[in-house]
Amino acid sequence: MIKLQDVSYVRLGTRDLEGASNFATEYLGLEASERTRNSVYFKSDQREHTLCYFDGDPADQIVAFEIGSRAELDQAAAELEKLGHPVHRGTAEEAELRKVRDFIGFRDPTGNHIELVWRPAHSGQRYHGERDAGITGFSHVGLCSTDLARDEAFWTQVCNARVSDHIGDAALLRIDEVHHTIAMFPSTKAGIQHINHQVETGDDVMRSFNFLNERQVRMVFGPGRHPTSSARFLYFEGPDGMVFEYSSGVRSIADELLYRERQFPMDPKGFCKWGAKPDIKEFQ
């Protein structure tokens, strides 16, 4: 079994690197940690980076998960190849671009581009956002799935994810005590469905709602509160149609033996206990 330790970073292609970078700092509230000719790296916590925009096709989207050792990385590569998932072993140059010591890349059953990384770089400097959005860190990703049952089996049987809750057939998956690190939603194509950053309080969610709304950023869901994770949330649209989420107060599941996954309806009540309705096709 492939033991995922944490979600590490996302890499997003964009045709407008300057515009995407401005959004990440001035609107989303991240800190630009490094700029190169073709890429900009952004911090949201103690890590060297958790988001990278690079000059490329917006359909080129990568999400990375941390692995505990190089031996585990080698074992993961062998297991994936055995299961029919071709593996790309990262070169030294590619690893340097990702700020990791080593990595492999592959496609999950839907075709999402996944990387498993060993020893992602941490920073000696504290994260300090360009604006005070209250961000405490990069927390989870939503992934598109063309077959929810098949993909749930991959993440829970090939990897160590466990189901926390279902919304319809969509699974919210945890790899540690946090309610979910991976959320899967029905789609006709591969891709990252949304990117989540945790913020310190519900007040931070509301402050960002007002800040972004005044600047005519498109709101697609919320403010609201998830009945699954109990988190207060806000979803909004960023560059190239990518959906970003702020949330606060996400549930922890400390006792694996006592917790039982729950079933929620695939309708607005399953997504928000305050009555907000999503303008996100994968949530409908």
C-alpha positions as CSV (number, residue, x, y, z in Angstrom):
1,M,0.0,0.0,0.0
2,I,1.2,3.5,-0.9
3,K,1.4,5.6,2.3
4,L,0.6,9.2,1.6
5,Q,1.7,11.5,4.3
6,D,0.3,14.9,3.2
7,V,-0.7,16.9,0.2
8,S,2.4,18.8,-0.8
9,Y,1.8,21.2,-3.7
10,V,-0.1,21.9,-6.9
11,R,1.4,23.0,-10.2
12,L,-0.9,24.9,-12.6
13,G,-0.2,25.9,-16.2
14,T,-1.4,29.4,-17.3
15,R,-1.2,31.5,-20.4
16,D,-1.1,34.7,-18.3
17,L,1.7,34.1,-15.7
18,E,1.7,37.7,-14.6
19,G,-2.1,37.9,-14.1
20,A,-2.2,34.5,-12.3
21,S,0.7,35.6,-10.0
22,N,-1.0,38.9,-9.2
23,F,-4.2,37.0,-8.3
24,A,-2.3,34.6,-6.0
25,T,-0.7,37.4,-4.0
26,E,-3.1,40.3,-4.1
27,Y,-6.4,38.4,-4.0
28,L,-5.7,34.8,-2.7
29,G,-3.2,36.1,-0.1
30,L,-0.2,33.9,-0.8
31,E,3.4,34.9,-0.6
32,A,5.6,34.8,-3.7
33,S,8.7,32.9,-2.6
34,E,10.6,32.6,-5.9
35,R,10.2,33.8,-9.5
36,T,12.0,32.4,-12.5
37,R,11.5,33.1,-16.2
38,N,8.8,30.6,-16.6
39,S,7.4,30.0,-13.1
40,V,6.3,31.7,-9.9
41,Y,6.3,29.8,-6.5
42,F,4.0,30.7,-3.6
43,K,4.1,29.9,0.1
44,S,1.0,29.4,2.3
45,D,2.7,27.8,5.3
46,Q,6.1,26.6,6.6
47,R,6.9,24.8,3.3
48,E,9.0,26.4,0.6
49,H,6.0,26.4,-1.7
50,T,2.5,24.9,-2.0
51,L,1.5,26.4,-5.4
52,C,3.4,27.0,-8.5
53,Y,2.1,28.8,-11.6
54,F,4.1,28.1,-14.7
55,D,3.9,29.3,-18.3
56,G,1.9,26.5,-20.1
57,D,-1.4,25.0,-20.9
58,P,-4.1,25.6,-18.2
59,A,-5.1,22.0,-18.7
60,D,-1.7,21.0,-17.3
61,Q,-2.5,20.5,-13.6
62,I,-0.5,18.5,-11.1
63,V,-1.1,17.6,-7.5
64,A,1.7,16.1,-5.4
65,F,1.6,14.0,-2.2
66,E,4.5,13.5,0.2
67,I,6.0,10.0,0.8
68,G,8.0,9.1,3.8
69,S,11.2,7.6,2.3
70,R,13.0,7.0,-1.0
71,A,12.5,3.2,-0.4
72,E,8.7,3.8,-0.2
73,L,8.9,5.9,-3.4
74,D,10.6,3.0,-5.2
75,Q,8.0,0.6,-3.8
76,A,5.2,2.9,-5.0
77,A,6.7,3.1,-8.5
78,A,6.9,-0.7,-8.7
79,E,3.4,-1.2,-7.4
80,L,1.9,1.4,-9.9
81,E,3.7,-0.2,-12.8
82,K,2.5,-3.6,-11.8
83,L,-1.1,-2.2,-11.8
84,G,-0.7,-0.7,-15.2
85,H,0.0,2.9,-14.4
86,P,3.1,4.0,-16.3
87,V,5.5,5.8,-14.0
88,H,7.8,8.7,-14.9
89,R,10.9,8.9,-12.7
90,G,11.7,12.5,-12.2
91,T,15.1,13.8,-13.3
92,A,17.4,15.8,-11.0
93,E,16.4,19.0,-13.0
94,E,12.7,18.2,-12.6
95,A,13.1,17.5,-8.9
96,E,14.9,20.9,-8.5
97,L,12.0,22.7,-10.2
98,R,9.7,21.0,-7.7
99,K,11.9,21.8,-4.7
100,V,12.0,18.1,-3.7
101,R,14.8,15.5,-3.4
102,D,13.1,12.9,-5.6
103,F,9.7,12.2,-7.1
104,I,7.7,10.0,-9.5
105,G,4.8,11.0,-11.7
106,F,1.8,8.9,-12.9
107,R,-1.9,9.2,-13.8
108,D,-4.7,8.0,-11.6
109,P,-7.5,6.0,-13.2
110,T,-9.3,9.1,-14.3
111,G,-6.2,10.6,-15.8
112,N,-5.4,13.1,-13.1
113,H,-1.6,13.9,-13.1
114,I,-0.3,12.9,-9.7
115,E,3.2,13.2,-8.2
116,L,4.6,11.4,-5.2
117,V,7.5,13.4,-3.7
118,W,10.2,12.6,-1.2
119,R,11.6,15.4,1.1
120,P,9.8,18.5,-0.2
121,A,11.7,21.6,0.9
122,H,10.7,23.6,4.0
123,S,11.5,27.2,4.4
124,G,13.5,28.9,7.2
125,Q,11.3,31.9,6.8
126,R,7.8,32.3,8.1
127,Y,5.0,32.6,5.6
128,H,3.7,36.2,5.3
129,G,0.9,36.8,2.8
130,E,0.7,39.8,0.7
131,R,-2.7,40.5,2.3
132,D,-4.0,39.3,5.7
133,A,-6.4,36.5,4.5
134,G,-5.7,34.6,7.8
135,I,-4.3,31.6,5.8
136,T,-2.8,28.9,8.0
137,G,-1.9,26.5,5.2
138,F,-2.7,24.5,2.1
139,S,-5.0,21.7,3.2
140,H,-6.7,19.7,0.5
141,V,-7.6,19.3,-3.2
142,G,-10.8,18.3,-5.0
143,L,-10.2,15.9,-7.9
144,C,-12.4,15.2,-10.9
145,S,-13.5,11.6,-11.4
146,T,-15.0,9.9,-14.4
147,D,-15.8,6.8,-12.3
148,L,-16.3,7.5,-8.6
149,A,-16.4,3.9,-7.4
150,R,-13.3,2.9,-9.4
151,D,-11.3,6.0,-8.2
152,E,-12.4,5.5,-4.6
153,A,-11.0,2.0,-4.7
154,F,-7.7,3.2,-6.1
155,W,-7.2,5.8,-3.4
156,T,-8.3,3.5,-0.5
157,Q,-6.9,0.2,-1.7
158,V,-3.7,1.1,-3.6
159,C,-3.1,4.1,-1.3
160,N,-3.8,4.6,2.4
161,A,-6.8,7.0,2.1
162,R,-9.9,6.3,4.2
163,V,-13.4,7.4,3.5
164,S,-14.7,10.0,6.0
165,D,-18.1,10.7,4.3
166,H,-19.9,10.4,1.0
167,I,-22.0,13.1,-0.7
168,G,-24.0,11.0,-3.1
169,D,-21.3,8.7,-4.5
170,A,-18.6,11.4,-4.1
171,A,-16.0,10.4,-1.4
172,L,-14.2,12.7,1.0
173,L,-11.0,10.9,1.9
174,R,-8.6,11.4,4.8
175,I,-4.9,10.4,5.1
176,D,-4.4,11.6,8.6
177,E,-6.7,13.1,11.3
178,V,-8.0,15.9,9.1
179,H,-11.5,15.1,7.8
180,H,-10.4,15.1,4.2
181,T,-7.3,15.7,2.1
182,I,-8.8,14.5,-1.1
183,A,-12.3,15.1,-2.3
184,M,-13.6,13.4,-5.4
185,F,-16.4,14.8,-7.6
186,P,-18.1,13.5,-10.7
187,S,-16.9,14.9,-14.0
188,T,-16.4,14.0,-17.7
189,K,-12.7,14.9,-17.6
190,A,-9.6,14.8,-15.5
191,G,-8.4,17.8,-13.6
192,I,-8.2,19.6,-10.2
193,Q,-11.7,20.5,-9.2
194,H,-10.8,22.9,-6.4
195,I,-7.9,24.0,-4.2
196,N,-8.4,24.6,-0.5
197,H,-6.5,26.8,2.0
198,Q,-7.4,26.8,5.6
199,V,-7.9,30.1,7.4
200,E,-7.8,30.7,11.1
201,T,-11.4,31.7,11.9
202,G,-14.8,32.1,10.4
203,D,-14.3,35.8,10.6
204,D,-11.4,35.4,8.1
205,V,-13.9,33.7,5.7
206,M,-16.3,36.6,5.9
207,R,-13.5,39.2,5.6
208,S,-12.3,37.5,2.4
209,F,-15.9,37.3,1.1
210,N,-16.3,41.1,1.4
211,F,-12.8,41.8,0.1
212,L,-13.2,39.6,-3.0
213,N,-16.8,40.6,-3.6
214,E,-15.8,44.2,-3.7
215,R,-13.2,43.4,-6.3
216,Q,-15.8,41.5,-8.4
217,V,-14.2,38.1,-8.0
218,R,-16.8,35.5,-9.0
219,M,-18.3,33.8,-6.0
220,V,-19.4,30.2,-6.8
221,F,-20.5,28.9,-3.3
222,G,-21.0,30.4,0.1
223,P,-20.3,31.7,2.6
224,G,-21.6,28.5,4.2
225,R,-20.9,25.6,6.5
226,H,-20.3,22.0,5.4
227,P,-22.3,19.4,7.3
228,T,-19.6,16.8,6.5
229,S,-16.4,18.5,7.9
230,S,-18.2,21.2,9.9
231,A,-16.0,23.8,8.2
232,R,-17.1,27.3,7.4
233,F,-16.3,27.9,3.7
234,L,-16.2,30.2,0.7
235,Y,-15.5,29.1,-2.9
236,F,-14.5,31.5,-5.6
237,E,-13.1,31.5,-9.1
238,G,-9.5,32.2,-9.9
239,P,-7.4,32.4,-13.1
240,D,-8.3,29.9,-15.9
241,G,-11.5,29.0,-14.1
242,M,-9.8,27.2,-11.2
243,V,-12.0,27.2,-8.1
244,F,-10.3,28.1,-4.8
245,E,-11.7,27.6,-1.3
246,Y,-11.1,29.1,2.1
247,S,-12.4,27.1,5.1
248,S,-12.1,27.2,8.8
249,G,-12.9,24.8,11.6
250,V,-12.5,21.5,9.7
251,R,-13.3,18.4,11.8
252,S,-10.5,16.1,13.0
253,I,-11.1,12.3,13.3
254,A,-8.9,11.2,16.2
255,D,-10.3,7.8,16.9
256,E,-10.4,5.6,13.8
257,L,-12.2,2.8,15.6
258,L,-15.1,4.9,16.8
259,Y,-15.7,6.9,13.6
260,R,-18.1,5.7,11.0
261,E,-18.5,7.2,7.6
262,R,-21.8,9.0,6.9
263,Q,-23.9,9.4,3.8
264,F,-25.1,12.8,2.6
265,P,-27.4,13.7,-0.3
266,M,-25.9,15.0,-3.6
267,D,-27.9,18.2,-3.3
268,P,-27.4,21.6,-1.6
269,K,-28.3,20.2,1.8
270,G,-25.4,17.7,1.5
271,F,-23.0,20.6,0.9
272,C,-24.2,23.4,3.1
273,K,-26.2,23.4,6.4
274,W,-26.8,27.1,6.1
275,G,-28.7,26.9,2.9
276,A,-26.1,28.2,0.4
277,K,-26.5,26.8,-3.1
278,P,-23.4,26.0,-5.2
279,D,-22.8,27.4,-8.7
280,I,-20.3,24.6,-9.3
281,K,-21.3,21.9,-11.8
282,E,-19.5,19.0,-10.0
283,F,-21.6,19.9,-6.8
284,Q,-24.9,19.7,-8.6
